[in-house]
Amino acid sequence: GAGVSQSPRYKVAKRGQDVALRCDPISGHVSLFWYQQALGQGPEFLTYFQNEAQLDKSGLPSDRFFAERPEGSVSTLKIQRTQQEDSAVYLCASSFGGGAGGYTFGSGTRLTVV
Amino acid sequence: QKEVEQDPGPLSVPEGAIVSLNCTYSNSAFQYFMWYRQYSRKGPELLMYTYSSGNKEDGRFTAQVDKSSKYISLFIRDSQPSDSATYLCAMSPPLGQGAQKLVFGQGTRLTINP
């Protein structure tokens, strides 16, 4: 597609529920990133894929967070047993290479845990 | 203390004014510096990308990097109401030291009044 597509745009989850957030990167983009943006804050890095390999997951806040990109294209960020502090916008970005200047961000998924 | 500090504002100026936005940082390893614009309920959009110290101009936008002071700035000339958005600074270390990972400031919310 023309841009990075994320779905759903909005998700309301009850505390303790599992959620799955999807990212469709720009076709041909090798690198894929997930960021978490809390209200009124800048995005914070969660994890990075190069093709299907997860090269950096140092930003995942707990073992309840899991990301995958099995075929090197679409990626899913899964959050198990959601907590209120997980409420945030989850942004996906892709780039052709891994360089910092080539990111294209999606519009994000706004997750609200009630 | 955060690695990247940015005044969250809000900042409100009249149309046509020159806007100055800035960030300070503590990690001397940062080599790539970016400014992103984020409209409400959208993902960040890359505005300016610079490497190391110096100035870069693109239309009404000028980015400055002063590595000796660990200080970066974005200037917007002849500001327009369509420039109203949140402006995020971001930076990353050189290749081989996690270049793929961006560290963002908190973002400055800017309003240009007609």
Interface residues (C-beta under 8 A of the other chain):
Chain A: V4 S31 F33 Y35 G40 Q41 G42 P43 E44 F45 Y48 L55 D56 G59 L91 A93 G98 G99 A100 G101 Y103 T104 F105 G106 S107 G108 R110
Chain B: V4 Q6 P8 Y32 M34 R41 K42 G43 P44 E45 L46 Y49 L88 A90 S92 L95 G98 A99 Q100 K101 L102 V103 F104 G105 Q106 G107
